[in-house]
Amino acid sequence: MQIIVAHQRGERGAPDYFPKMKQEIIEVIRKYVQISDDQVSVQLDQNDDNLSVLELNVTLPESK
C-alpha cells in the first residue's frame, strides 16, 4: 500500500503536522491489519517552494 500526501505551506514557519499525520495513518492501518515497524517505509521531503510531500509505503501481509 502506498500513501502520498502533498501540501503546499502558505508561509515559512507554519505548523508542520506531517509527523503527527504519519503516526495517525499508521495507527489507522493497524486497526485493520497487523503490521510491524519493518513493514513501514516513510519518506518526508520538503523543498524550498514550501511544498512538503509525505510518502508511506506499507507492505501488507499475505492473505491466507
Predicted model as a PDB file, atoms N, CA, C, CB and O in Angstrom, pLDDT in the B-factor column:
MODEL        1                                                                  
ATOM      1  N   MET A   1       0.856  -1.148   0.000  1.00 92.00           N  
ATOM      2  CA  MET A   1       0.000   0.000   0.000  1.00 92.00           C  
ATOM      3  C   MET A   1       0.911   1.223   0.000  1.00 92.00           C  
ATOM      4  CB  MET A   1      -0.978  -0.009   1.219  1.00 92.00           C  
ATOM      5  O   MET A   1       1.893   1.284   0.739  1.00 92.00           O  
ATOM      6  N   GLN A   2       0.566   2.191  -0.842  1.00 93.00           N  
ATOM      7  CA  GLN A   2       1.348   3.415  -0.898  1.00 93.00           C  
ATOM      8  C   GLN A   2       0.410   4.601  -0.686  1.00 93.00           C  
ATOM      9  CB  GLN A   2       2.108   3.536  -2.255  1.00 93.00           C  
ATOM     10  O   GLN A   2      -0.640   4.701  -1.321  1.00 93.00           O  
ATOM     11  N   ILE A   3       0.805   5.490   0.210  1.00 92.00           N  
ATOM     12  CA  ILE A   3       0.028   6.691   0.502  1.00 92.00           C  
ATOM     13  C   ILE A   3       0.953   7.885   0.309  1.00 92.00           C  
ATOM     14  CB  ILE A   3      -0.577   6.658   1.959  1.00 92.00           C  
ATOM     15  O   ILE A   3       2.034   7.946   0.896  1.00 92.00           O  
ATOM     16  N   ILE A   4       0.521   8.826  -0.513  1.00 91.00           N  
ATOM     17  CA  ILE A   4       1.305  10.039  -0.749  1.00 91.00           C  
ATOM     18  C   ILE A   4       0.423  11.242  -0.453  1.00 91.00           C  
ATOM     19  CB  ILE A   4       1.851  10.092  -2.216  1.00 91.00           C  
ATOM     20  O   ILE A   4      -0.686  11.362  -0.974  1.00 91.00           O  
ATOM     21  N   VAL A   5       0.932  12.127   0.391  1.00 89.00           N  
ATOM     22  CA  VAL A   5       0.221  13.357   0.732  1.00 89.00           C  
ATOM     23  C   VAL A   5       1.157  14.519   0.434  1.00 89.00           C  
ATOM     24  CB  VAL A   5      -0.243  13.365   2.238  1.00 89.00           C  
ATOM     25  O   VAL A   5       2.284  14.559   0.925  1.00 89.00           O  
ATOM     26  N   ALA A   6       0.685  15.465  -0.374  1.00 87.00           N  
ATOM     27  CA  ALA A   6       1.468  16.648  -0.694  1.00 87.00           C  
ATOM     28  C   ALA A   6       0.726  17.867  -0.164  1.00 87.00           C  
ATOM     29  CB  ALA A   6       1.721  16.766  -2.229  1.00 87.00           C  
ATOM     30  O   ALA A   6      -0.499  17.952  -0.241  1.00 87.00           O  
ATOM     31  N   HIS A   7       1.495  18.810   0.377  1.00 83.00           N  
ATOM     32  CA  HIS A   7       0.888  20.004   0.969  1.00 83.00           C  
ATOM     33  C   HIS A   7       1.782  21.196   0.699  1.00 83.00           C  
ATOM     34  CB  HIS A   7       0.659  19.824   2.496  1.00 83.00           C  
ATOM     35  O   HIS A   7       2.984  21.154   0.961  1.00 83.00           O  
ATOM     36  N   GLN A   8       1.192  22.263   0.172  1.00 80.00           N  
ATOM     37  CA  GLN A   8       1.947  23.492  -0.028  1.00 80.00           C  
ATOM     38  C   GLN A   8       1.643  24.427   1.131  1.00 80.00           C  
ATOM     39  CB  GLN A   8       1.602  24.159  -1.397  1.00 80.00           C  
ATOM     40  O   GLN A   8       0.517  24.895   1.296  1.00 80.00           O  
ATOM     41  N   ARG A   9       2.669  24.688   1.930  1.00 70.00           N  
ATOM     42  CA  ARG A   9       2.510  25.540   3.099  1.00 70.00           C  
ATOM     43  C   ARG A   9       2.372  26.982   2.650  1.00 70.00           C  
ATOM     44  CB  ARG A   9       3.698  25.381   4.070  1.00 70.00           C  
ATOM     45  O   ARG A   9       3.057  27.415   1.723  1.00 70.00           O  
ATOM     46  N   GLY A  10       1.494  27.724   3.297  1.00 70.00           N  
ATOM     47  CA  GLY A  10       1.246  29.108   2.924  1.00 70.00           C  
ATOM     48  C   GLY A  10       2.383  30.040   3.277  1.00 70.00           C  
ATOM     49  O   GLY A  10       2.617  31.027   2.579  1.00 70.00           O  
ATOM     50  N   GLU A  11       3.088  29.743   4.345  1.00 64.00           N  
ATOM     51  CA  GLU A  11       4.166  30.634   4.782  1.00 64.00           C  
ATOM     52  C   GLU A  11       5.223  29.830   5.508  1.00 64.00           C  
ATOM     53  CB  GLU A  11       3.626  31.761   5.691  1.00 64.00           C  
ATOM     54  O   GLU A  11       4.942  28.767   6.062  1.00 64.00           O  
ATOM     55  N   ARG A  12       6.423  30.337   5.500  1.00 62.00           N  
ATOM     56  CA  ARG A  12       7.505  29.670   6.246  1.00 62.00           C  
ATOM     57  C   ARG A  12       7.181  29.707   7.736  1.00 62.00           C  
ATOM     58  CB  ARG A  12       8.889  30.351   5.967  1.00 62.00           C  
ATOM     59  O   ARG A  12       6.596  30.669   8.234  1.00 62.00           O  
ATOM     60  N   GLY A  13       7.560  28.670   8.420  1.00 60.00           N  
ATOM     61  CA  GLY A  13       7.325  28.631   9.852  1.00 60.00           C  
ATOM     62  C   GLY A  13       5.912  28.196  10.224  1.00 60.00           C  
ATOM     63  O   GLY A  13       5.575  28.150  11.407  1.00 60.00           O  
ATOM     64  N   ALA A  14       5.079  27.876   9.229  1.00 59.00           N  
ATOM     65  CA  ALA A  14       3.728  27.381   9.525  1.00 59.00           C  
ATOM     66  C   ALA A  14       3.859  26.024  10.207  1.00 59.00           C  
ATOM     67  CB  ALA A  14       2.852  27.273   8.218  1.00 59.00           C  
ATOM     68  O   ALA A  14       4.833  25.309   9.971  1.00 59.00           O  
ATOM     69  N   PRO A  15       2.902  25.661  11.044  1.00 61.00           N  
ATOM     70  CA  PRO A  15       2.995  24.377  11.752  1.00 61.00           C  
ATOM     71  C   PRO A  15       3.109  23.210  10.778  1.00 61.00           C  
ATOM     72  CB  PRO A  15       1.775  24.179  12.658  1.00 61.00           C  
ATOM     73  O   PRO A  15       2.414  23.167   9.763  1.00 61.00           O  
ATOM     74  N   ASP A  16       3.981  22.275  11.089  1.00 70.00           N  
ATOM     75  CA  ASP A  16       4.164  21.082  10.265  1.00 70.00           C  
ATOM     76  C   ASP A  16       3.456  19.923  10.947  1.00 70.00           C  
ATOM     77  CB  ASP A  16       5.683  20.764  10.044  1.00 70.00           C  
ATOM     78  O   ASP A  16       3.926  19.405  11.960  1.00 70.00           O  
ATOM     79  N   TYR A  17       2.345  19.528  10.395  1.00 79.00           N  
ATOM     80  CA  TYR A  17       1.549  18.464  11.004  1.00 79.00           C  
ATOM     81  C   TYR A  17       1.846  17.095  10.400  1.00 79.00           C  
ATOM     82  CB  TYR A  17       0.075  18.775  10.855  1.00 79.00           C  
ATOM     83  O   TYR A  17       1.222  16.114  10.803  1.00 79.00           O  
ATOM     84  N   PHE A  18       2.779  16.989   9.446  1.00 80.00           N  
ATOM     85  CA  PHE A  18       3.057  15.707   8.812  1.00 80.00           C  
ATOM     86  C   PHE A  18       3.575  14.634   9.773  1.00 80.00           C  
ATOM     87  CB  PHE A  18       4.048  15.905   7.718  1.00 80.00           C  
ATOM     88  O   PHE A  18       3.149  13.486   9.650  1.00 80.00           O  
ATOM     89  N   PRO A  19       4.466  14.937  10.719  1.00 82.00           N  
ATOM     90  CA  PRO A  19       4.900  13.871  11.635  1.00 82.00           C  
ATOM     91  C   PRO A  19       3.733  13.245  12.406  1.00 82.00           C  
ATOM     92  CB  PRO A  19       5.921  14.422  12.622  1.00 82.00           C  
ATOM     93  O   PRO A  19       3.683  12.024  12.561  1.00 82.00           O  
ATOM     94  N   LYS A  20       2.810  14.054  12.881  1.00 88.00           N  
ATOM     95  CA  LYS A  20       1.643  13.524  13.600  1.00 88.00           C  
ATOM     96  C   LYS A  20       0.717  12.775  12.639  1.00 88.00           C  
ATOM     97  CB  LYS A  20       0.871  14.670  14.305  1.00 88.00           C  
ATOM     98  O   LYS A  20       0.164  11.735  12.995  1.00 88.00           O  
ATOM     99  N   MET A  21       0.548  13.301  11.427  1.00 88.00           N  
ATOM    100  CA  MET A  21      -0.293  12.644  10.433  1.00 88.00           C  
ATOM    101  C   MET A  21       0.262  11.269  10.082  1.00 88.00           C  
ATOM    102  CB  MET A  21      -0.407  13.508   9.172  1.00 88.00           C  
ATOM    103  O   MET A  21      -0.492  10.306   9.942  1.00 88.00           O  
ATOM    104  N   LYS A  22       1.583  11.182   9.942  1.00 87.00           N  
ATOM    105  CA  LYS A  22       2.230   9.904   9.636  1.00 87.00           C  
ATOM    106  C   LYS A  22       1.876   8.874  10.696  1.00 87.00           C  
ATOM    107  CB  LYS A  22       3.762  10.071   9.543  1.00 87.00           C  
ATOM    108  O   LYS A  22       1.484   7.754  10.368  1.00 87.00           O  
ATOM    109  N   GLN A  23       2.009   9.239  11.950  1.00 90.00           N  
ATOM    110  CA  GLN A  23       1.730   8.313  13.041  1.00 90.00           C  
ATOM    111  C   GLN A  23       0.266   7.911  13.061  1.00 90.00           C  
ATOM    112  CB  GLN A  23       2.118   8.931  14.376  1.00 90.00           C  
ATOM    113  O   GLN A  23      -0.051   6.744  13.291  1.00 90.00           O  
ATOM    114  N   GLU A  24      -0.630   8.856  12.823  1.00 93.00           N  
ATOM    115  CA  GLU A  24      -2.061   8.553  12.832  1.00 93.00           C  
ATOM    116  C   GLU A  24      -2.456   7.640  11.671  1.00 93.00           C  
ATOM    117  CB  GLU A  24      -2.870   9.845  12.773  1.00 93.00           C  
ATOM    118  O   GLU A  24      -3.311   6.769  11.833  1.00 93.00           O  
ATOM    119  N   ILE A  25      -1.847   7.830  10.511  1.00 92.00           N  
ATOM    120  CA  ILE A  25      -2.135   6.950   9.370  1.00 92.00           C  
ATOM    121  C   ILE A  25      -1.706   5.526   9.690  1.00 92.00           C  
ATOM    122  CB  ILE A  25      -1.421   7.452   8.088  1.00 92.00           C  
ATOM    123  O   ILE A  25      -2.437   4.578   9.401  1.00 92.00           O  
ATOM    124  N   ILE A  26      -0.533   5.367  10.280  1.00 91.00           N  
ATOM    125  CA  ILE A  26      -0.050   4.031  10.654  1.00 91.00           C  
ATOM    126  C   ILE A  26      -0.977   3.395  11.685  1.00 91.00           C  
ATOM    127  CB  ILE A  26       1.389   4.108  11.210  1.00 91.00           C  
ATOM    128  O   ILE A  26      -1.261   2.200  11.603  1.00 91.00           O  
ATOM    129  N   GLU A  27      -1.451   4.176  12.649  1.00 93.00           N  
ATOM    130  CA  GLU A  27      -2.376   3.648  13.661  1.00 93.00           C  
ATOM    131  C   GLU A  27      -3.678   3.179  13.031  1.00 93.00           C  
ATOM    132  CB  GLU A  27      -2.668   4.708  14.723  1.00 93.00           C  
ATOM    133  O   GLU A  27      -4.226   2.155  13.440  1.00 93.00           O  
ATOM    134  N   VAL A  28      -4.181   3.908  12.043  1.00 94.00           N  
ATOM    135  CA  VAL A  28      -5.423   3.504  11.362  1.00 94.00           C  
ATOM    136  C   VAL A  28      -5.202   2.201  10.596  1.00 94.00           C  
ATOM    137  CB  VAL A  28      -5.913   4.620  10.395  1.00 94.00           C  
ATOM    138  O   VAL A  28      -6.053   1.312  10.638  1.00 94.00           O  
ATOM    139  N   ILE A  29      -4.078   2.076   9.899  1.00 93.00           N  
ATOM    140  CA  ILE A  29      -3.791   0.835   9.173  1.00 93.00           C  
ATOM    141  C   ILE A  29      -3.736  -0.334  10.147  1.00 93.00           C  
ATOM    142  CB  ILE A  29      -2.459   0.948   8.388  1.00 93.00           C  
ATOM    143  O   ILE A  29      -4.231  -1.420   9.844  1.00 93.00           O  
ATOM    144  N   ARG A  30      -3.136  -0.120  11.317  1.00 93.00           N  
ATOM    145  CA  ARG A  30      -3.009  -1.191  12.313  1.00 93.00           C  
ATOM    146  C   ARG A  30      -4.353  -1.604  12.923  1.00 93.00           C  
ATOM    147  CB  ARG A  30      -2.069  -0.750  13.419  1.00 93.00           C  
ATOM    148  O   ARG A  30      -4.451  -2.676  13.521  1.00 93.00           O  
ATOM    149  N   LYS A  31      -5.374  -0.781  12.782  1.00 95.00           N  
ATOM    150  CA  LYS A  31      -6.712  -1.184  13.240  1.00 95.00           C  
ATOM    151  C   LYS A  31      -7.255  -2.315  12.374  1.00 95.00           C  
ATOM    152  CB  LYS A  31      -7.683   0.018  13.214  1.00 95.00           C  
ATOM    153  O   LYS A  31      -8.087  -3.097  12.833  1.00 95.00           O  
ATOM    154  N   TYR A  32      -6.796  -2.411  11.125  1.00 93.00           N  
ATOM    155  CA  TYR A  32      -7.355  -3.364  10.172  1.00 93.00           C  
ATOM    156  C   TYR A  32      -6.428  -4.517   9.830  1.00 93.00           C  
ATOM    157  CB  TYR A  32      -7.724  -2.656   8.925  1.00 93.00           C  
ATOM    158  O   TYR A  32      -6.892  -5.616   9.523  1.00 93.00           O  
ATOM    159  N   VAL A  33      -5.119  -4.278   9.878  1.00 92.00           N  
ATOM    160  CA  VAL A  33      -4.156  -5.351   9.592  1.00 92.00           C  
ATOM    161  C   VAL A  33      -3.000  -5.265  10.578  1.00 92.00           C  
ATOM    162  CB  VAL A  33      -3.631  -5.262   8.126  1.00 92.00           C  
ATOM    163  O   VAL A  33      -2.652  -4.190  11.065  1.00 92.00           O  
ATOM    164  N   GLN A  34      -2.421  -6.415  10.857  1.00 92.00           N  
ATOM    165  CA  GLN A  34      -1.300  -6.459  11.783  1.00 92.00           C  
ATOM    166  C   GLN A  34      -0.013  -6.234  10.988  1.00 92.00           C  
ATOM    167  CB  GLN A  34      -1.257  -7.818  12.559  1.00 92.00           C  
ATOM    168  O   GLN A  34       0.353  -7.040  10.133  1.00 92.00           O  
ATOM    169  N   ILE A  35       0.663  -5.122  11.287  1.00 91.00           N  
ATOM    170  CA  ILE A  35       1.928  -4.815  10.624  1.00 91.00           C  
ATOM    171  C   ILE A  35       2.967  -4.447  11.667  1.00 91.00           C  
ATOM    172  CB  ILE A  35       1.756  -3.669   9.597  1.00 91.00           C  
ATOM    173  O   ILE A  35       2.644  -3.912  12.728  1.00 91.00           O  
ATOM    174  N   SER A  36       4.220  -4.742  11.349  1.00 91.00           N  
ATOM    175  CA  SER A  36       5.313  -4.367  12.246  1.00 91.00           C  
ATOM    176  C   SER A  36       6.027  -3.140  11.665  1.00 91.00           C  
ATOM    177  CB  SER A  36       6.317  -5.561  12.444  1.00 91.00           C  
ATOM    178  O   SER A  36       5.797  -2.759  10.517  1.00 91.00           O  
ATOM    179  N   ASP A  37       6.878  -2.544  12.464  1.00 89.00           N  
ATOM    180  CA  ASP A  37       7.582  -1.334  12.040  1.00 89.00           C  
ATOM    181  C   ASP A  37       8.443  -1.556  10.801  1.00 89.00           C  
ATOM    182  CB  ASP A  37       8.444  -0.823  13.167  1.00 89.00           C  
ATOM    183  O   ASP A  37       8.604  -0.649   9.985  1.00 89.00           O  
ATOM    184  N   ASP A  38       9.001  -2.772  10.656  1.00 91.00           N  
ATOM    185  CA  ASP A  38       9.862  -3.013   9.495  1.00 91.00           C  
ATOM    186  C   ASP A  38       9.071  -3.174   8.199  1.00 91.00           C  
ATOM    187  CB  ASP A  38      10.706  -4.250   9.729  1.00 91.00           C  
ATOM    188  O   ASP A  38       9.666  -3.273   7.126  1.00 91.00           O  
ATOM    189  N   GLN A  39       7.743  -3.201   8.280  1.00 93.00           N  
ATOM    190  CA  GLN A  39       6.900  -3.257   7.090  1.00 93.00           C  
ATOM    191  C   GLN A  39       6.488  -1.860   6.621  1.00 93.00           C  
ATOM    192  CB  GLN A  39       5.659  -4.100   7.367  1.00 93.00           C  
ATOM    193  O   GLN A  39       5.761  -1.721   5.637  1.00 93.00           O  
ATOM    194  N   VAL A  40       6.951  -0.838   7.319  1.00 93.00           N  
ATOM    195  CA  VAL A  40       6.570   0.540   7.007  1.00 93.00           C  
ATOM    196  C   VAL A  40       7.805   1.331   6.612  1.00 93.00           C  
ATOM    197  CB  VAL A  40       5.859   1.207   8.210  1.00 93.00           C  
ATOM    198  O   VAL A  40       8.801   1.356   7.335  1.00 93.00           O  
ATOM    199  N   SER A  41       7.727   1.977   5.454  1.00 93.00           N  
ATOM    200  CA  SER A  41       8.792   2.850   4.981  1.00 93.00           C  
ATOM    201  C   SER A  41       8.203   4.251   4.833  1.00 93.00           C  
ATOM    202  CB  SER A  41       9.403   2.333   3.622  1.00 93.00           C  
ATOM    203  O   SER A  41       7.153   4.429   4.216  1.00 93.00           O  
ATOM    204  N   VAL A  42       8.886   5.246   5.404  1.00 91.00           N  
ATOM    205  CA  VAL A  42       8.373   6.615   5.397  1.00 91.00           C  
ATOM    206  C   VAL A  42       9.443   7.546   4.849  1.00 91.00           C  
ATOM    207  CB  VAL A  42       7.936   7.059   6.821  1.00 91.00           C  
ATOM    208  O   VAL A  42      10.618   7.453   5.202  1.00 91.00           O  
ATOM    209  N   GLN A  43       9.002   8.448   3.973  1.00 91.00           N  
ATOM    210  CA  GLN A  43       9.909   9.470   3.456  1.00 91.00           C  
ATOM    211  C   GLN A  43       9.179  10.801   3.508  1.00 91.00           C  
ATOM    212  CB  GLN A  43      10.386   9.140   1.996  1.00 91.00           C  
ATOM    213  O   GLN A  43       8.031  10.897   3.074  1.00 91.00           O  
ATOM    214  N   LEU A  44       9.833  11.826   4.035  1.00 86.00           N  
ATOM    215  CA  LEU A  44       9.273  13.167   4.097  1.00 86.00           C  
ATOM    216  C   LEU A  44      10.231  14.107   3.392  1.00 86.00           C  
ATOM    217  CB  LEU A  44       9.022  13.615   5.571  1.00 86.00           C  
ATOM    218  O   LEU A  44      11.379  14.271   3.806  1.00 86.00           O  
ATOM    219  N   ASP A  45       9.751  14.720   2.326  1.00 86.00           N  
ATOM    220  CA  ASP A  45      10.561  15.663   1.561  1.00 86.00           C  
ATOM    221  C   ASP A  45       9.965  17.050   1.693  1.00 86.00           C  
ATOM    222  CB  ASP A  45      10.654  15.245   0.073  1.00 86.00           C  
ATOM    223  O   ASP A  45       8.748  17.225   1.620  1.00 86.00           O  
ATOM    224  N   GLN A  46      10.825  18.028   1.886  1.00 80.00           N  
ATOM    225  CA  GLN A  46      10.409  19.426   1.930  1.00 80.00           C  
ATOM    226  C   GLN A  46      11.358  20.196   1.029  1.00 80.00           C  
ATOM    227  CB  GLN A  46      10.413  19.999   3.402  1.00 80.00           C  
ATOM    228  O   GLN A  46      12.577  20.070   1.140  1.00 80.00           O  
ATOM    229  N   ASN A  47      10.779  21.005   0.124  1.00 77.00           N  
ATOM    230  CA  ASN A  47      11.649  21.775  -0.751  1.00 77.00           C  
ATOM    231  C   ASN A  47      11.493  23.264  -0.488  1.00 77.00           C  
ATOM    232  CB  ASN A  47      11.350  21.462  -2.215  1.00 77.00           C  
ATOM    233  O   ASN A  47      10.702  23.676   0.360  1.00 77.00           O  
ATOM    234  N   ASP A  48      12.239  24.050  -1.208  1.00 70.00           N  
ATOM    235  CA  ASP A  48      12.265  25.493  -0.993  1.00 70.00           C  
ATOM    236  C   ASP A  48      10.979  26.200  -1.428  1.00 70.00           C  
ATOM    237  CB  ASP A  48      13.430  26.085  -1.726  1.00 70.00           C  
ATOM    238  O   ASP A  48      10.765  27.361  -1.078  1.00 70.00           O  
ATOM    239  N   ASP A  49      10.139  25.525  -2.174  1.00 74.00           N  
ATOM    240  CA  ASP A  49       8.882  26.121  -2.647  1.00 74.00           C  
ATOM    241  C   ASP A  49       7.755  25.935  -1.637  1.00 74.00           C  
ATOM    242  CB  ASP A  49       8.478  25.510  -3.989  1.00 74.00           C  
ATOM    243  O   ASP A  49       6.581  26.041  -1.992  1.00 74.00           O  
ATOM    244  N   ASN A  50       8.104  25.657  -0.379  1.00 78.00           N  
ATOM    245  CA  ASN A  50       7.122  25.430   0.688  1.00 78.00           C  
ATOM    246  C   ASN A  50       6.233  24.229   0.393  1.00 78.00           C  
ATOM    247  CB  ASN A  50       6.258  26.672   0.882  1.00 78.00           C  
ATOM    248  O   ASN A  50       5.078  24.197   0.816  1.00 78.00           O  
ATOM    249  N   LEU A  51       6.752  23.251  -0.318  1.00 83.00           N  
ATOM    250  CA  LEU A  51       5.997  22.042  -0.625  1.00 83.00           C  
ATOM    251  C   LEU A  51       6.539  20.897   0.214  1.00 83.00           C  
ATOM    252  CB  LEU A  51       6.071  21.702  -2.137  1.00 83.00           C  
ATOM    253  O   LEU A  51       7.739  20.625   0.210  1.00 83.00           O  
ATOM    254  N   SER A  52       5.646  20.230   0.932  1.00 83.00           N  
ATOM    255  CA  SER A  52       6.017  19.052   1.713  1.00 83.00           C  
ATOM    256  C   SER A  52       5.322  17.839   1.106  1.00 83.00           C  
ATOM    257  CB  SER A  52       5.635  19.222   3.223  1.00 83.00           C  
ATOM    258  O   SER A  52       4.145  17.904   0.752  1.00 83.00           O  
ATOM    259  N   VAL A  53       6.045  16.746   0.989  1.00 88.00           N  
ATOM    260  CA  VAL A  53       5.485  15.509   0.456  1.00 88.00           C  
ATOM    261  C   VAL A  53       5.796  14.387   1.445  1.00 88.00           C  
ATOM    262  CB  VAL A  53       6.060  15.186  -0.970  1.00 88.00           C  
ATOM    263  O   VAL A  53       6.955  14.106   1.748  1.00 88.00           O  
ATOM    264  N   LEU A  54       4.740  13.758   1.936  1.00 88.00           N  
ATOM    265  CA  LEU A  54       4.863  12.621   2.843  1.00 88.00           C  
ATOM    266  C   LEU A  54       4.512  11.366   2.057  1.00 88.00           C  
ATOM    267  CB  LEU A  54       3.939  12.784   4.105  1.00 88.00           C  
ATOM    268  O   LEU A  54       3.431  11.272   1.476  1.00 88.00           O  
ATOM    269  N   GLU A  55       5.434  10.398   2.041  1.00 93.00           N  
ATOM    270  CA  GLU A  55       5.206   9.142   1.326  1.00 93.00           C  
ATOM    271  C   GLU A  55       5.343   7.988   2.309  1.00 93.00           C  
ATOM    272  CB  GLU A  55       6.202   8.980   0.136  1.00 93.00           C  
ATOM    273  O   GLU A  55       6.380   7.825   2.953  1.00 93.00           O  
ATOM    274  N   LEU A  56       4.291   7.195   2.416  1.00 93.00           N  
ATOM    275  CA  LEU A  56       4.306   5.999   3.256  1.00 93.00           C  
ATOM    276  C   LEU A  56       4.122   4.783   2.370  1.00 93.00           C  
ATOM    277  CB  LEU A  56       3.201   6.060   4.351  1.00 93.00           C  
ATOM    278  O   LEU A  56       3.198   4.728   1.559  1.00 93.00           O  
ATOM    279  N   ASN A  57       4.998   3.816   2.527  1.00 95.00           N  
ATOM    280  CA  ASN A  57       4.878   2.537   1.841  1.00 95.00           C  
ATOM    281  C   ASN A  57       4.730   1.462   2.898  1.00 95.00           C  
ATOM    282  CB  ASN A  57       6.107   2.258   0.915  1.00 95.00           C  
ATOM    283  O   ASN A  57       5.575   1.329   3.783  1.00 95.00           O  
ATOM    284  N   VAL A  58       3.667   0.704   2.807  1.00 93.00           N  
ATOM    285  CA  VAL A  58       3.374  -0.332   3.792  1.00 93.00           C  
ATOM    286  C   VAL A  58       3.266  -1.678   3.071  1.00 93.00           C  
ATOM    287  CB  VAL A  58       2.058  -0.008   4.577  1.00 93.00           C  
ATOM    288  O   VAL A  58       2.475  -1.836   2.141  1.00 93.00           O  
ATOM    289  N   THR A  59       4.070  -2.636   3.513  1.00 93.00           N  
ATOM    290  CA  THR A  59       3.978  -3.990   2.977  1.00 93.00           C  
ATOM    291  C   THR A  59       2.912  -4.723   3.772  1.00 93.00           C  
ATOM    292  CB  THR A  59       5.357  -4.738   3.044  1.00 93.00           C  
ATOM    293  O   THR A  59       3.088  -5.018   4.954  1.00 93.00           O  
ATOM    294  N   LEU A  60       1.806  -5.010   3.103  1.00 89.00           N  
ATOM    295  CA  LEU A  60       0.698  -5.679   3.782  1.00 89.00           C  
ATOM    296  C   LEU A  60       0.967  -7.179   3.824  1.00 89.00           C  
ATOM    297  CB  LEU A  60      -0.654  -5.382   3.071  1.00 89.00           C  
ATOM    298  O   LEU A  60       1.593  -7.726   2.916  1.00 89.00           O  
ATOM    299  N   PRO A  61       0.496  -7.842   4.874  1.00 85.00           N  
ATOM    300  CA  PRO A  61       0.688  -9.296   4.970  1.00 85.00           C  
ATOM    301  C   PRO A  61      -0.112 -10.026   3.893  1.00 85.00           C  
ATOM    302  CB  PRO A  61       0.276  -9.803   6.366  1.00 85.00           C  
ATOM    303  O   PRO A  61      -1.148  -9.550   3.428  1.00 85.00           O  
ATOM    304  N   GLU A  62       0.390 -11.168   3.522  1.00 82.00           N  
ATOM    305  CA  GLU A  62      -0.310 -12.012   2.547  1.00 82.00           C  
ATOM    306  C   GLU A  62      -1.617 -12.501   3.153  1.00 82.00           C  
ATOM    307  CB  GLU A  62       0.576 -13.218   2.108  1.00 82.00           C  
ATOM    308  O   GLU A  62      -1.661 -12.873   4.326  1.00 82.00           O  
ATOM    309  N   SER A  63      -2.674 -12.501   2.361  1.00 72.00           N  
ATOM    310  CA  SER A  63      -3.956 -13.045   2.861  1.00 72.00           C  
ATOM    311  C   SER A  63      -3.898 -14.564   2.784  1.00 72.00           C  
ATOM    312  CB  SER A  63      -5.182 -12.491   2.034  1.00 72.00           C  
ATOM    313  O   SER A  63      -3.302 -15.140   1.874  1.00 72.00           O  
ATOM    314  N   LYS A  64      -4.532 -15.192   3.760  1.00 63.00           N  
ATOM    315  CA  LYS A  64      -4.487 -16.666   3.824  1.00 63.00           C  
ATOM    316  C   LYS A  64      -5.742 -17.262   3.257  1.00 63.00           C  
ATOM    317  CB  LYS A  64      -4.291 -17.149   5.261  1.00 63.00           C  
ATOM    318  O   LYS A  64      -5.886 -18.484   3.226  1.00 63.00           O  
TER     319      LYS A  64                                                      
ENDMDL                                                                          
END                                                                             
